C-alpha cells in the first residue's frame, strides 16, 4: 500500500486550499479587473497584492476550468494578509455555485495526489 503524507502549516483556515493548474488557470474578475487566483478553497481565494480595500465587499465573477457556467456573487476582503497576498471569502453563494467550487477543489486535490504517486 502506498502512503502519502500531507503536511500543512497551522492557520485559521478551516477549508482545504488548492493551487490552480498554471496550464488551466482559474480566472477571477473582481471590481472590474482580472486577477490571478493563487489558491482557492470552498470558502474563498488568495489573490496577489491588489488595490482591493480591506473590510469591503466586492462583486466577482469566477471561471472554473471544470464548469461551463461561471460563478458570480460577492466576496469580502479580509484584513489579514498572507505574505502580502489578499485573502477573500465568498459571501452568500447559492448552493449550486458552492457545489461548482467544491467540485473544482476536489478535482485539483485528486490531480495533485496522482502526480505525487507518479513521482514517488
C-alpha positions, 0 to 999 in steps of 0.5 A: 500500500502506498502512503502519502503524507500531507503536511500543512502549516497551522492557520485559521483556515478551516477549508482545504486550499488548492493551487490552480493548474498554471496550464488551466488557470482559474480566472477571477474578475473582481471590481472590474479587473482580472486577477490571478487566483493563487489558491482557492478553497470552498470558502474563498481565494488568495489573490496577489497584492491588489488595490482591493480595500480591506473590510469591503465587499466586492462583486466577482465573477469566477471561471472554473476550468471544470464548469461551463457556467461561471460563478458570480456573487460577492466576496469580502476582503479580509484584513489579514494578509498572507505574505502580502497576498489578499485573502477573500471569502465568498459571501452568500453563494447559492448552493449550486455555485458552492457545489461548482467550487467544491467540485473544482477543489476536489478535482485539483486535490485528486490531480495533485495526489496522482502526480505525487504517486507518479513521482514517488 
